[in-house]
Amino acid sequence: MPFSNYKNIAAVVKEFQIKYVYTNFVNEVNFTVPQNFREELDFLLSHGAVYSSEFAICENLIYPILKEVWKSYYDQLMLWSHETLIYDEKLSGQPDYIVAELSPLGRIIFDKPYFLVVEAKQDKFEEGWGQCLAELVAVQKINNDLEQTIFGIVSNGKFWEFGKLKRDVFTRNIISYTLGDLERLFAVVNYVFQQCLLQLKND
């Protein structure tokens, strides 16, 4: 069953016996947003059709923010777009974006994932989280590591929500972050990258 068949968090929680916690866990790790990024974003928002389709949101808003932060971690982490994940017939599909360990064999090899990003299609965040949590479960099983914390983001481009899975506990952050406050949004995305890097070094 593809990830997109899970329409809400409850469906995944029941299926895989996961505890659901709703609290704030993210921190803000300072990140200086480049001026050229701000100018490009302002131009796109003013003149582009950035919300015209799911693909436009991913390409114009979600991916550029992830990419800008990833540049500080490119030597140890790899940012993948629409890479297929398959654990079994219940858990398979293509997350929008995945951050994984950079393989010693090179950048063409997909290695151990650390976090996933899902676009909230048609602004359906609960459905997006159902899909994202199913993907987090798949990664946990693929990596075969219950002690690893796997992070998830669900975003419609404007609003960004954060969650994490460790052992059998899924924690969803209460506070969401917005495109209108770029400094805080970048700081939280940077926090997730930083946490992935810390785990990689401890493996």
Secondary structure, 3 states (H helix, E strand, C coil): CEHHHCCCHHHHHHHHCCEEEECCCCCCCCCCCCHHHHHHHHHHHHHCCCCCCHHHHHHHHHHHHHHHHHCCCCCCEEEEECCCEEEECCEEECCCEEEEEECCCCCCCEEEEEEEEEECHHHCHHHHHHHHHHHHHHHHHHHCCCCCCEEEEEECCCEEEEEEEECCEEEECCCCEECCCHHHHHHHHHHHHHHHHHHHHHC
